[in-house]
Amino acid sequence: MSAMALPVHPSISLPAFGRIRADRSLAIGLTLGLHVFLGAMLLVNWHTQESKLVPLNSIKVSMIALPAPASDAMKVVPASAPPLQKQPTPVPAESPAELARKRVEKKPEEKPREIVPKPNVPDYAEQQRNEEMQRQAARRDAEARQAEEQRQRDAHAEGARQEVARLAASRQYLPIDKRAPAYPQRALDQGLEGTCTVSYTVNTAGRVEQPQVAGECHPLFIRPSLEAAKGFRYEPRIVDGKAVVVPNVKNTFQYRIEQQAAASAN
């Protein structure tokens, strides 16, 4: 005989199933209790806030009984409610520019002032200014004249100084020694008189060079005239500070018979 194996199924015990249902019931109960607790708390909080609300102001209306007229029966007339006071409309504040414009518009127009002609009184201040200006102009003219005169004096002095300097730098030859010739004896014996002109050159040393007779001259007067001319001495001529030669210098000798025979050199 053969043996057959049968499947083994797990079995569920009743005590374990009861524990699961007990846990679920406990969870549901806790959830319901929590919801109830929260609802109670909200309800309590709402009543507390409602009790703290400020009551609204109410209008109290009182009924006043008035006496009825004689002909009519007494009637009770309800007293009318007092009229509501109308709140004033706020006026907008005006800007500073509008206030200034209104003040300008309200300002009364100024009347033109009457021009009163001034009396014809001499202006002493203006007169003094004019006199002061005239004095200043006269003083300036005097100073200008003095300056011009001073300039002319300075110019004249400068011209004189330059002339002196020019003369000092440039001067003419001047004779230092001029002796007259001796009268020839033969001319004296014959009673001859006359003139003799001699021309010569004055060198840079002031001495005479190249004397010779110029023009008509008596033969007896030629030699003494030439000898006399050779002995002349001069200061040399100065030009620009330097001595120069002076050519064609002339000198005339005059021979005249007086109580004593004499000849002169001009």
Order of alpha helices (4+ residues) and beta strands (2+ residues): alpha-alpha-alpha-beta-alpha-beta-beta-alpha-beta-beta-beta-beta-beta
